[in-house]
Amino acid sequence: MAERLATLVGIYALLGLGYQIVFGQLRALNLAQGALFGVGAYATALTAPYLGPLALLVAPFVAAAAAALAAPPMLRLQSHYFALATLAFASLINLVAVNAEDLTGGANGLVGFGMSLPRGTILAVAVWLVVAAAVIAYSWVFAGAMGEKARLLRDAPLVAASVGIDAALWRFLAFVAGGACAGLAGGFSAALTGVVSPEVTGFPVMLLCLTAVVVGGTRHPLGAVLGAAVAVLLPELFRGLQGSWLLAYAAATLAVVLWAPEGLAGLFMRRRALPIPLAATPVSGGRRLALDHVSKRFGGVEALSDVSLTVDRGEIVGLIGPNGSGKTTLLNAIGGLEPADFGTITIDSMHLERLPAHAIARHGIGRTFQTPIEGETRGAGLARALATGAAFLLLDEPAAGMTDRERELLAGQLRGLRRDRGILLVDHDVELLTRVCDRLVCLDGGKVIATGSPLQVRADPRVRASFLGVPA
Amino acid sequence: MAYALVALGFVLALNASGAVNFAHGDLVVLGGAVAVLLAAWLGLPGFLLLPLVALALAGAGVLAAHVAILPLARRPPEASFVATIALAAMIEQTLTVTMGAAPRTAPPFLGSGAVTIAGVPLGLQPLAIVIVGAILVVALWFLLERTQVGRRMRAVAADRHMARAVGIPVRRYVTLSLALSGALAGIAGFLLGHQFLVTPTQGAGHMLKAYIAVALGGWGSVPGALIGALAIGLFETFVSAGIGDAWASAALYVAVLLVLTLRPRGLFGEPVGQRA
């Protein structure tokens, strides 16, 4: 019994590991993994009478071939279309399994091939040797540069393309390799049970695989093994619950998605995460950047009118306001690109307002711009500003064009940078500003109309009227 | 026509949350199950049960929004895919445990007889499905295109950052969309439940058909979903009459793969822009 369970855990671990390549590394929601498992099971069952134990080796090739055949049209598709296409592909396999009775034995399935396949301890050892090899291969492949490339493909596909990573080739290889793992797992499961029926191609297998990987951890090399162990052993523990163990299991999956997105493996291994090395440069210089009654005119237009504000080291100040309210002009005035007409700009007691831009930079003010330089990734501007060792950062819409996930990463980085720097941050994403900023300053028509905590400023009726476009 | 209700609810949830609600099919089944239970308890006629079922499932939609969609709004769409898949499994298992795996029959809407109109005998239930469906489709169109609430729902669907920036409470509108989506699913489940019975495991099938209808009709397009659903209904009826149920489904899946290969953004394109 224990041996059988151990073998089963190994089989699901292998299935899940293949799934991690596609779903975890490339974040492609492939819903055909369960069906490919079934393809492997049928391949082994059908060839076992002729090939004996070698039939197990047929399984990964047949499943990989099926994946390769189906892949070209599907891999061009965007996330949800990809999920649908793989689901349709899986449903087709399931229909064939049920209805092609001459080949698959129809709903009754295939039996009597088990004699020619390894069983018992030999099977368990074989399964776990394969799992160990696969885990080692997986962690070796995704540890170094390949892992970085996969991360880039997942989080910033456009940037990945711009640095020469062939996304289509990656997805194809991942899909086929994942399919091969599923096929081999299916072959092993045929050997374990001695029966292959259409259920092995059904959606419940896919569901089990998906939830196991999510619960265990979608990318960690041991995630699939942990998930498989939970998926197989939990029902044994909850035998008394009868049918409702699946309910408990689904609830557990939901909980993991909500509260532990890196899965169980992530919970155990969290400490090993590398810190973002952005804050490494030591920072020296003044403590407080202060603007006092700063004004700036372009012809007859008052771009900045009597603006006073301070940014201390260790705080993030958000600058909000409608388009044309003077946010970028203010950053340019501090940085010396468009010197102020009136007023003073100081770091501690050092006056900056009459200095040229390069000198201001040497006094510890780093700046990023709205438009990134062609060929650079988005973080490059920030990295460049940091490399100067600036104590104060002026960031002009760093989150523009970012996905929600990238915004989260940026927010984390900014919190890290705040420790010994002062940051003046311009952005349109009020939610992001509210989460990362200590204070907000709202500009309208070149004037400061509100300043205070994010919640105070957002609740201010004048801010709502000017920025959110609703009457006060 | 009932497919159209399923697909419309699906597309509403999709637009609001930007992610596929895999539990939608199970909400349909839940609608059927609630109808069965309410009919047993209250013994009301079908047309009085309808608003109760819709209300109950609107509640379920709100619950789904708060459990599996809103908390994950800032994560990649795959997170809520997985969360709703888990939710779907939970609904399915709960139903299996509480009502058993055996199929049940939902009460008819008006009656199970037939009427003869212009010499053609028509079943009351199919007739009811068509009429209720048509009324709801028109009502939904009116809501989305002719009211402030609908305009805001479409704004949230089109660009949630922009919608938030102009002061629309995005979370509230996502919840509202999910409630409407749930109500439509419930009504569809109730109406389908009389003719095609209610079994806990049907959810995936409903979901797949709605998914196909929406993908073919154009991701996020409400009229597209309607046309897609009607097309699937006609396709199934005629093809399965010709070659049998199983091969009709197979032909449908092959057709889907073909369409996606030739037109990667659905038959009518994608009106709301990319949602990578």
Chai-1 contact restraints between the chains, C-beta under 6 A:
chainA,res_idxA,chainB,res_idxB,connection_type,confidence,min_distance_angstrom,max_distance_angstrom,comment,restraint_id
A,R27,B,E78,contact,1.0,0.0,6.0,A-B,restraint_1
A,L29,B,E78,contact,1.0,0.0,6.0,A-B,restraint_2
A,L29,B,F81,contact,1.0,0.0,6.0,A-B,restraint_3
A,P73,B,T261,contact,1.0,0.0,6.0,A-B,restraint_4
A,R76,B,P264,contact,1.0,0.0,6.0,A-B,restraint_5
A,L77,B,P264,contact,1.0,0.0,6.0,A-B,restraint_6
A,H80,B,V20,contact,1.0,0.0,6.0,A-B,restraint_7
A,Y81,B,L260,contact,1.0,0.0,6.0,A-B,restraint_8
A,L84,B,Y211,contact,1.0,0.0,6.0,A-B,restraint_9
A,L84,B,A215,contact,1.0,0.0,6.0,A-B,restraint_10
A,A85,B,L260,contact,1.0,0.0,6.0,A-B,restraint_11
A,A88,B,Y253,contact,1.0,0.0,6.0,A-B,restraint_12
A,A88,B,V256,contact,1.0,0.0,6.0,A-B,restraint_13
A,A88,B,L257,contact,1.0,0.0,6.0,A-B,restraint_14
A,S91,B,Y253,contact,1.0,0.0,6.0,A-B,restraint_15
A,L92,B,Y253,contact,1.0,0.0,6.0,A-B,restraint_16
A,L95,B,A246,contact,1.0,0.0,6.0,A-B,restraint_17
A,L95,B,A250,contact,1.0,0.0,6.0,A-B,restraint_18
A,N99,B,A246,contact,1.0,0.0,6.0,A-B,restraint_19
A,F203,B,A204,contact,1.0,0.0,6.0,A-B,restraint_20
A,V214,B,V82,contact,1.0,0.0,6.0,A-B,restraint_21
A,G243,B,T96,contact,1.0,0.0,6.0,A-B,restraint_22
A,G243,B,V97,contact,1.0,0.0,6.0,A-B,restraint_23
A,S244,B,V97,contact,1.0,0.0,6.0,A-B,restraint_24
A,L246,B,Q93,contact,1.0,0.0,6.0,A-B,restraint_25
A,L247,B,M90,contact,1.0,0.0,6.0,A-B,restraint_26
A,L247,B,Q93,contact,1.0,0.0,6.0,A-B,restraint_27
A,A250,B,A86,contact,1.0,0.0,6.0,A-B,restraint_28
A,A250,B,A89,contact,1.0,0.0,6.0,A-B,restraint_29
A,A250,B,M90,contact,1.0,0.0,6.0,A-B,restraint_30
A,A251,B,M90,contact,1.0,0.0,6.0,A-B,restraint_31
A,T253,B,A86,contact,1.0,0.0,6.0,A-B,restraint_32
A,L254,B,A83,contact,1.0,0.0,6.0,A-B,restraint_33
A,L254,B,A86,contact,1.0,0.0,6.0,A-B,restraint_34
A,V257,B,A79,contact,1.0,0.0,6.0,A-B,restraint_35
A,V257,B,V82,contact,1.0,0.0,6.0,A-B,restraint_36
A,V257,B,A83,contact,1.0,0.0,6.0,A-B,restraint_37
A,L258,B,P71,contact,1.0,0.0,6.0,A-B,restraint_38
A,D404,B,R74,contact,1.0,0.0,6.0,A-B,restraint_39
A,R405,B,P76,contact,1.0,0.0,6.0,A-B,restraint_40
A,L468,B,G167,contact,1.0,0.0,6.0,A-B,restraint_41
A,G469,B,V166,contact,1.0,0.0,6.0,A-B,restraint_42
A,V470,B,G167,contact,1.0,0.0,6.0,A-B,restraint_43
